[in-house]
Every structure is written in C-alpha cells, then in structure tokens.
Amino acid sequence: MIVLVGASASGKTELAKLLYQKYNYHKCVTSTTRPKRLGEKDGIDYHFLTVESFKKLESSNEFIEVSMYNDHWYGIQRKDVFMQGVIIVEPNGANTLIDKLGSDAFVIYVEASEKTRMSRMLQRGDSISKVQDRISFDRLVFIPDQFKKIDLRLSNESEKLEELAKTIDLKYKEYMNKNK
C-alpha cells in the first residue's frame, strides 16, 4: 500500500488523485470527525463520523490507527486497508502502518516549502490565522527523522504533478517486486 505523508498543502491529495485516475490505484478512505469541506462527500473523501460514532468504533477495535489532528479525530479502519491502495496520513499514522504492515507499507514523504504551502492554503480559501496555525503545527509534526522509514522523498515545488505521480508508480512497482 502507498502511504503518502506531508505537511498541509504539500500536494498529497492531488498526487493521490492522479494515482487513482492514471495508474489504477484506489483510495483507502479514512475516517474523521472534522466537518466536510465544500464539495467533499462521505465515503469518498472520508468517512465523516460524529465523535460518538468514532469512539464506538474505536472501542470495538475497528481502527488500525487513531490520531488527533487540528482538534479532530482521524482513524484508519481495518476494512479500508488493501494493497493497491493509497492512504494519506500524518507521521504517527505512517509509523503505525509501518509497524502493522511492515514492508507492505511504501512510505512517501511529500515536501514543499512553507511559502508554497501557505500560498496553496490561501488559494483554497483557508483563513490566514488557520494557515499560520497549520504551518506552526506542521513544523512540530512533520520531521523526517521521526519516521521509522521513508521509502521515497519527493519535492513538490515546481515539479509537474503528473511526473511525480509517474515516479511514485514506478518506484512503488520496483519496491513491491523487490519485496515479494
């Protein structure tokens, strides 16, 4: 499974979309208690849950990993993990998936400068205070040395997303062939 990790607005979601559209990967839909953003759909973008229903699933041991990010719960349900899948997580989630899946987790760290990420967040309609909060939070959380492994590091500054997606597909296939 491809595990995409990167700070806010690093381009993880756009890369994932290209992997679904052009390379026949499938989204591992994660669960969250955060409100839907404009245009998001339940069961497609996330499983949008109330805090109560999230906690009920957690107490039933339905999650592989659970984390709090930006005052909302996020979790990976066991039913949503599979090999041709792509999942977007934060570093603790990546480390948990590495622990649980071992070499079946191909971890990609997507990087972009704070300036680029700030610009992207503002363009998508985030408030300046929210952008500043996320940048500050991301400085503390997205530290490459804290990962148990990173199989591929990508810079998403001025590179074409299509080329980055092609690189991911190629490197993932090489990795899976080597780890069979």
Helices and strands as residue ranges (DSSP letters): E 2-5, H 12-23, E 26-27, E 31-32, E 47-48, H 51-59, E 63-69, E 72-77, G 78-80, E 85-88, H 91-101, G 102-104, E 106-111, H 114-123, H 128-141, G 144-146, E 152-155, H 161-178
